[in-house]
Amino acid sequence: MITKEITYKKAFENKQQALRERQTEYQKRLSKAYYENPRLAEIDQKLSQAGAQLALTALSGDKEKLEALKRLTEALSAEKAMLLKKAGVGKLQYACELCGDTGYVSGKICECIKKEAAAVMSAELSKEMPLSGSSFEAFDLKYYPDKTDKDGANPRRRMTSILNLCKAYAQSFDPAASSNLLFMGDTGLGKTHLTLAIVSEVIKKGCLPVYGSAENLFSAIEAEKFSGEGRGTYDAMLHCDLLVIDDLGAEMTTSFTKSVLYNLINTRLLSKKPTIINTNLTMKQLEALYTPRVSSRLVGNYDGQRFLGKDIRQQKMLEKS
């Protein structure tokens, strides 16, 4: 699992590597210009001599000579700039003029680093999840029946409402103010798809989520605890901008995982950090599996949304066959 710290470290490394490559390329063009035009080296020598004379002249108090040296320096510098421009060599261009590719502006992380970190996170998540294919635009409502059942539920209308809710959530996402979401429903109804669509948009905003299945996340926490490797996964889940736990209830449930889940939910609620949980279980099943302490917090602090319809993966397989 890639954490916020690892992501930013990689973003800074990418920025530094890109700057080194740009500097190397610039130096090659500069060396070529000097090789093809010896006058540039002569100008540098004269500028060096003039610089030394400027210091001595300033101390002597000879204003007339000082002004003459300044004019000479300006003329030499202008000639050098003209020759370099003619050779196609200007100033070293930075990818971000705001921070000069240092990654910092007035002691704060520059926006270019946040964008790079978002790209790193997106690339890492895409290795495990179909992030690029799980967009709001790719969520096709045609697979949800536009029929009202005996209980008054219409899958098409319900899923249209949930889709709009997810779009609004992603658009206005704030790691310090957004609500918690609980997506419930049978397998194959689009819970993971819409969650990944939210994650993708959140990353574009420069926020960094932690996303994973309950099985993988809890297994990583358990492995770190009992191997003595620290609590990197747990801390990342506690402090990330958005925590997404997919397929809750499919993992092997133990007293340890129950305790971890409760602490994660409770701590993030207290610190007002948003969480999204996907599960195939009903609220009664969640209560039976994880105790009322967990279910009561989900009921009282999460916006619960039940997905309706028939397994979309099966529908798509039938279309292909």
Secondary structure per residue as TSV (DSSP state, phi and psi in degrees):
chain	resnum	aa	ss	phi	psi
A	1	M	-	360.0	134.9
A	2	I	-	-93.0	127.4
A	3	T	-	-97.6	172.9
A	4	K	H	-62.4	-41.3
A	5	E	H	-63.7	-45.7
A	6	I	H	-63.5	-39.1
A	7	T	H	-63.5	-46.7
A	8	Y	H	-68.3	-35.7
A	9	K	H	-60.6	-45.1
A	10	K	H	-65.4	-37.5
A	11	A	H	-63.5	-43.9
A	12	F	H	-65.7	-39.8
A	13	E	H	-62.2	-42.1
A	14	N	H	-62.3	-42.2
A	15	K	H	-63.9	-43.8
A	16	Q	H	-66.4	-39.7
A	17	Q	H	-65.1	-41.8
A	18	A	H	-63.7	-38.5
A	19	L	H	-66.2	-42.5
A	20	R	H	-60.5	-42.2
A	21	E	H	-65.1	-39.5
A	22	R	H	-66.9	-40.8
A	23	Q	H	-65.2	-39.9
A	24	T	H	-63.6	-44.6
A	25	E	H	-64.7	-40.8
A	26	Y	H	-63.3	-41.6
A	27	Q	H	-64.9	-35.2
A	28	K	H	-63.2	-45.3
A	29	R	H	-67.3	-36.2
A	30	L	H	-66.8	-44.3
A	31	S	H	-62.1	-39.5
A	32	K	H	-63.6	-41.3
A	33	A	H	-64.2	-42.0
A	34	Y	H	-66.9	-36.3
A	35	Y	H	-66.5	-39.6
A	36	E	H	-82.8	-18.9
A	37	N	-	-135.9	92.6
A	38	P	T	-58.8	-20.7
A	39	R	H	-59.1	-31.0
A	40	L	H	-62.0	-42.0
A	41	A	H	-66.4	-37.6
A	42	E	H	-61.9	-42.2
A	43	I	H	-62.8	-42.7
A	44	D	H	-60.6	-41.1
A	45	Q	H	-64.3	-44.7
A	46	K	H	-65.9	-37.5
A	47	L	H	-65.1	-38.1
A	48	S	H	-64.5	-43.6
A	49	Q	H	-65.1	-42.6
A	50	A	H	-64.5	-36.8
A	51	G	H	-62.5	-42.0
A	52	A	H	-66.2	-39.3
A	53	Q	H	-69.0	-34.0
A	54	L	H	-59.4	-43.2
A	55	A	H	-64.5	-44.5
A	56	L	H	-68.1	-40.2
A	57	T	H	-66.4	-38.1
A	58	A	H	-61.6	-37.4
A	59	L	H	-71.6	-32.3
A	60	S	H	-74.1	-25.0
A	61	G	T	87.2	8.4
A	62	D	-	-80.6	92.1
A	63	K	H	-65.5	-38.6
A	64	E	H	-63.3	-46.4
A	65	K	H	-66.6	-35.2
A	66	L	H	-62.5	-43.5
A	67	E	H	-66.2	-36.8
A	68	A	H	-64.9	-41.0
A	69	L	H	-65.6	-38.1
A	70	K	H	-64.4	-42.2
A	71	R	H	-64.1	-39.1
A	72	L	H	-64.2	-43.9
A	73	T	H	-61.7	-43.5
A	74	E	H	-64.0	-40.6
A	75	A	H	-66.9	-42.5
A	76	L	H	-64.3	-42.5
A	77	S	H	-64.1	-40.2
A	78	A	H	-65.7	-40.6
A	79	E	H	-64.4	-42.3
A	80	K	H	-62.1	-44.5
A	81	A	H	-62.1	-40.2
A	82	M	H	-64.6	-42.7
A	83	L	H	-67.0	-39.6
A	84	L	H	-67.3	-39.2
A	85	K	H	-64.4	-40.6
A	86	K	H	-63.4	-32.6
A	87	A	T	-84.5	0.6
A	88	G	T	80.6	22.4
A	89	V	-	-118.9	106.3
A	90	G	-	-99.8	-149.0
A	91	K	S	-77.8	157.7
A	92	L	-	-63.2	123.2
A	93	Q	-	-89.7	129.1
A	94	Y	-	-94.0	148.9
A	95	A	S	-66.3	-33.5
A	96	C	-	-127.3	106.0
A	97	E	T	-69.5	-21.5
A	98	L	T	-64.7	-44.9
A	99	C	T	-110.2	-1.8
A	100	G	T	63.1	28.9
A	101	D	T	63.6	21.8
A	102	T	S	-84.5	-24.2
A	103	G	S	92.1	-2.7
A	104	Y	E	-131.4	143.6
A	105	V	E	-132.4	115.9
A	106	S	T	53.9	40.5
A	107	G	T	81.3	0.6
A	108	K	E	-113.1	151.7
A	109	I	E	-63.5	129.5
A	110	C	-	-71.8	155.3
A	111	E	H	-61.7	-28.9
A	112	C	H	-65.7	-33.1
A	113	I	H	-71.4	-38.7
A	114	K	H	-62.7	-39.8
A	115	K	H	-67.5	-40.1
A	116	E	H	-65.9	-39.5
A	117	A	H	-63.0	-39.3
A	118	A	H	-63.1	-40.6
A	119	A	H	-65.9	-39.0
A	120	V	H	-62.9	-47.3
A	121	M	H	-61.5	-43.7
A	122	S	H	-61.1	-43.3
A	123	A	H	-65.0	-40.7
A	124	E	H	-66.8	-44.7
A	125	L	H	-65.6	-34.5
A	126	S	H	-66.7	-19.8
A	127	K	H	-68.6	-27.2
A	128	E	H	-110.3	-27.3
A	129	M	S	-126.7	150.1
A	130	P	-	-76.7	65.2
A	131	L	T	-63.0	-43.5
A	132	S	T	-67.1	-32.3
A	133	G	T	-86.4	-11.4
A	134	S	-	-99.8	66.7
A	135	S	-	-105.5	167.0
A	136	F	S	-65.1	-35.9
A	137	E	T	-65.9	-30.3
A	138	A	T	-85.5	-2.2
A	139	F	-	-83.0	107.2
A	140	D	-	-97.2	113.9
A	141	L	G	-74.3	-8.4
A	142	K	G	-65.5	-20.8
A	143	Y	G	-80.2	-3.8
A	144	Y	S	-105.9	121.8
A	145	P	-	-58.5	134.7
A	146	D	-	-94.0	55.4
A	147	K	-	-131.8	139.3
A	148	T	-	-92.3	126.7
A	149	D	-	-84.6	-176.5
A	150	K	T	-64.4	-21.3
A	151	D	T	-91.3	2.9
A	152	G	S	85.6	11.6
A	153	A	-	-94.5	133.9
A	154	N	-	-119.9	108.6
A	155	P	H	-54.2	-42.5
A	156	R	H	-63.0	-45.5
A	157	R	H	-67.6	-40.7
A	158	R	H	-62.3	-45.6
A	159	M	H	-73.0	-28.8
A	160	T	H	-64.0	-42.5
A	161	S	H	-63.8	-42.9
A	162	I	H	-67.2	-39.5
A	163	L	H	-60.0	-45.5
A	164	N	H	-65.4	-37.5
A	165	L	H	-61.5	-43.9
A	166	C	H	-65.6	-40.4
A	167	K	H	-61.3	-46.0
A	168	A	H	-65.2	-38.7
A	169	Y	H	-61.9	-45.8
A	170	A	H	-67.2	-41.2
A	171	Q	H	-65.1	-38.5
A	172	S	T	-103.7	17.1
A	173	F	-	-57.6	133.5
A	174	D	-	-137.9	117.1
A	175	P	T	-61.8	-12.0
A	176	A	T	-110.4	-0.5
A	177	A	T	-141.4	-17.2
A	178	S	-	-66.5	153.9
A	179	S	-	-80.9	175.2
A	180	N	E	-99.6	144.1
A	181	L	E	-120.4	141.0
A	182	L	E	-126.3	109.9
A	183	F	E	-98.9	120.7
A	184	M	E	-121.4	154.0
A	185	G	-	147.6	166.8
A	186	D	-	-63.9	166.0
A	187	T	T	-66.3	149.5
A	188	G	T	79.2	19.4
A	189	L	S	-104.4	2.8
A	190	G	S	103.3	10.7
A	191	K	H	-62.8	-49.1
A	192	T	H	-65.8	-40.3
A	193	H	H	-57.5	-51.7
A	194	L	H	-68.5	-34.2
A	195	T	H	-64.7	-43.4
A	196	L	H	-65.0	-34.3
A	197	A	H	-64.0	-40.8
A	198	I	H	-63.5	-47.3
A	199	V	H	-57.5	-43.3
A	200	S	H	-60.5	-43.6
A	201	E	H	-70.2	-37.0
A	202	V	H	-62.9	-41.0
A	203	I	H	-63.2	-39.8
A	204	K	H	-61.2	-26.7
A	205	K	T	-77.9	-5.8
A	206	G	T	91.6	5.2
A	207	C	-	-90.3	150.7
A	208	L	-	-118.3	116.0
A	209	P	E	-93.3	167.8
A	210	V	E	-115.7	123.1
A	211	Y	E	-127.3	137.0
A	212	G	E	-179.9	164.5
A	213	S	E	-72.8	153.0
A	214	A	H	-56.9	-40.0
A	215	E	H	-60.6	-48.8
A	216	N	H	-68.9	-42.6
A	217	L	H	-65.8	-47.7
A	218	F	H	-68.8	-34.1
A	219	S	H	-64.9	-39.0
A	220	A	H	-65.9	-41.5
A	221	I	H	-63.5	-44.0
A	222	E	H	-65.1	-41.6
A	223	A	H	-63.3	-41.4
A	224	E	H	-66.0	-39.5
A	225	K	H	-64.6	-48.1
A	226	F	H	-86.7	-7.9
A	227	S	H	-99.8	-6.8
A	228	G	T	75.9	21.1
A	229	E	-	-87.8	7.9
A	230	G	-	96.8	-158.2
A	231	R	S	-137.0	45.5
A	232	G	H	-60.4	-45.2
A	233	T	H	-65.0	-46.2
A	234	Y	H	-61.4	-46.3
A	235	D	H	-63.6	-39.0
A	236	A	H	-62.7	-40.7
A	237	M	H	-68.7	-33.6
A	238	L	H	-69.0	-40.6
A	239	H	H	-108.2	-2.9
A	240	C	S	-66.7	162.9
A	241	D	S	-65.6	-36.4
A	242	L	E	-147.3	124.9
A	243	L	E	-101.1	128.5
A	244	V	E	-122.3	116.9
A	245	I	E	-108.1	112.0
A	246	D	E	-95.8	143.7
A	247	D	E	59.4	44.8
A	248	L	E	-63.4	132.7
A	249	G	T	105.9	-14.9
A	250	A	S	-88.6	-11.7
A	251	E	S	-80.9	166.3
A	252	M	-	-74.3	112.7
A	253	T	-	-87.1	125.3
A	254	T	-	-130.5	173.2
A	255	S	H	-61.2	-31.7
A	256	F	H	-67.1	-48.6
A	257	T	H	-66.8	-34.3
A	258	K	H	-62.3	-43.9
A	259	S	H	-65.1	-42.6
A	260	V	H	-62.1	-46.3
A	261	L	H	-60.8	-46.0
A	262	Y	H	-60.8	-46.6
A	263	N	H	-64.0	-39.3
A	264	L	H	-63.5	-49.4
A	265	I	H	-62.5	-48.7
A	266	N	H	-65.6	-44.8
A	267	T	H	-65.8	-41.3
A	268	R	H	-69.9	-31.5
A	269	L	H	-64.8	-44.1
A	270	L	H	-65.5	-35.6
A	271	S	T	-91.0	3.7
A	272	K	T	57.6	42.3
A	273	K	-	-103.5	129.6
A	274	P	-	-71.3	145.8
A	275	T	E	-137.2	142.8
A	276	I	E	-120.7	130.9
A	277	I	E	-124.1	130.8
A	278	N	E	-108.5	138.5
A	279	T	E	-154.0	149.7
A	280	N	S	-88.9	-4.3
A	281	L	S	-87.6	156.3
A	282	T	-	-84.5	170.6
A	283	M	H	-63.9	-37.1
A	284	K	H	-64.4	-39.9
A	285	Q	H	-67.4	-37.3
A	286	L	H	-63.6	-41.8
A	287	E	H	-64.5	-41.9
A	288	A	H	-67.3	-34.0
A	289	L	H	-84.4	-38.7
A	290	Y	H	-114.4	5.5
A	291	T	-	81.2	154.2
A	292	P	H	-60.8	-24.7
A	293	R	H	-60.1	-38.8
A	294	V	H	-76.9	-50.0
A	295	S	H	-61.7	-36.1
A	296	S	H	-65.2	-35.5
A	297	R	H	-73.0	-34.2
A	298	L	H	-67.4	-43.4
A	299	V	H	-66.0	-42.5
A	300	G	H	-84.2	-19.9
A	301	N	H	-128.1	1.4
A	302	Y	E	-118.8	143.6
A	303	D	E	-83.7	100.1
A	304	G	E	-80.2	132.3
A	305	Q	E	-131.4	122.0
A	306	R	E	-96.4	123.7
A	307	F	-	-83.2	138.0
A	308	L	-	-120.0	160.0
A	309	G	S	127.3	-165.4
A	310	K	S	-114.2	153.0
A	311	D	-	-50.1	113.6
A	312	I	H	-70.4	-35.8
A	313	R	H	-60.3	-41.4
A	314	Q	H	-65.5	-40.1
A	315	Q	H	-61.1	-41.7
A	316	K	H	-69.9	-34.5
A	317	M	H	-66.2	-38.7
A	318	L	H	-66.0	-37.3
A	319	E	H	-62.0	-42.1
A	320	K	H	-68.1	-34.5
A	321	S	-	-81.2	360.0
